[in-house]
């Protein structure tokens, strides 16, 4: 009997068009049926210089299924190069052309001598979700665009984190990570967001090392960069939120990069002093709400589920209930991620469930005894079940309907304070 997947928290692999969109002046060219771009775009923050409404698309139909769509793909690429002013063109394939066997890679190779780079990534929906599609885009850039160089720029570090647009705070988080590295004397390099783009893609090969801040997304990418370019990588598997994890993050990055230990400790001390000053001012509020929200659950991808669980436990002393990872994490990464949920302060451990079915998640939340009102941080789908349990809800993961984020972040010391403000703003409204 067929199974229904209720309220999944991701899109198909073609949704990685938003990874391309996040690279300034890069544009996706879709070899797919009509309407894919509109259906897969995120309504919040996805307009701009290139919006999904103007992505070139072959809009293949029944005739192309029978006779193939390669000629239409060739003409679409050719015309996109003529009429769209971009720095990079990335061809993405949907389900239909890959099912019927269109050789999209061969078509793209015919534009090898074009004035602007044209690359190709197979992103058929049946091959995975947009987390895996994101990795496919980075792989395409590595395999088809980046050239090896023996010239390394001292202190230059490529930063890789989570999936643009799928992550509500992707832009602010990347800028926050850049800022932290600058403070300990390193030169960060990211390719997503304002004034990054192709010029930063061109710097990737010159970096001293790659820094991956993610439980699993892009781990294959940094391993490929190491194999192709000889660039070592540091895999920091927890998004650093708040003082405890951010200080640990800076120490580990500083040690890996050979940064002077005193400089790192001075930066940490300055940030921690102000961070705990702010915490102390509202200690009474936090203590009062511990009585109401004794336990919490996070419903998010592995990046946020792990990072926020460690933050709420290690910094605020809250007790984790069951945590839910919704990104369809590949099985080879699950054991290592599960072990990270056991590395909490105060001897605490969190049980983690890898689940993509919203119905099953909600049934588990409803059946758990939170010993008070639950605190749930998740997608908008989780708002109703939390309210039914008279709990406190914060929309921090996809889909996001409760909040607009232009430039905010939850990474680092300042990001931890922002997240505390959001959580306890919701909690304090209970008393109004």
Secondary structure, 3 states (H helix, E strand, C coil): CCCCCCCCCCCEHHHHHHHHHCECCEEEEEECCCCHHHHHCCCCCCCCCCCHHHCEECCCCHHHHHHCCHHHHHHHHHHHHHHCCCCEEEEEECHHHHHHCCCHHHHHHCCCCCCCEEEEEECCHHHCEHHHHHHHHHHHHHHHCCCCCCCCCCCEEEEECCCECCECCHHHHHHHHHHHHHHCCCEEECCCECCCHHHHHCCHHHCCEEEEECCCCCHHHHHHHHHHHCCEEEEECCCCEHHHHHHHHHHHHHHHHCCCHHHHHHHHHHHHHHHHHHHHHCHHHHHHHHHHCCEEEEEECHHHHHHHHHHHHHCCCCEECCEEECCCCCHHHHHHHHHHCCCCHHHCCCCEEECCCHHHHHHHHHHCCCCCCCEEEECHHHHHHHHHCCCEEEECCCCCCCCCCCCCCCCHHHHHHHHHHHHHHHHHHHHC
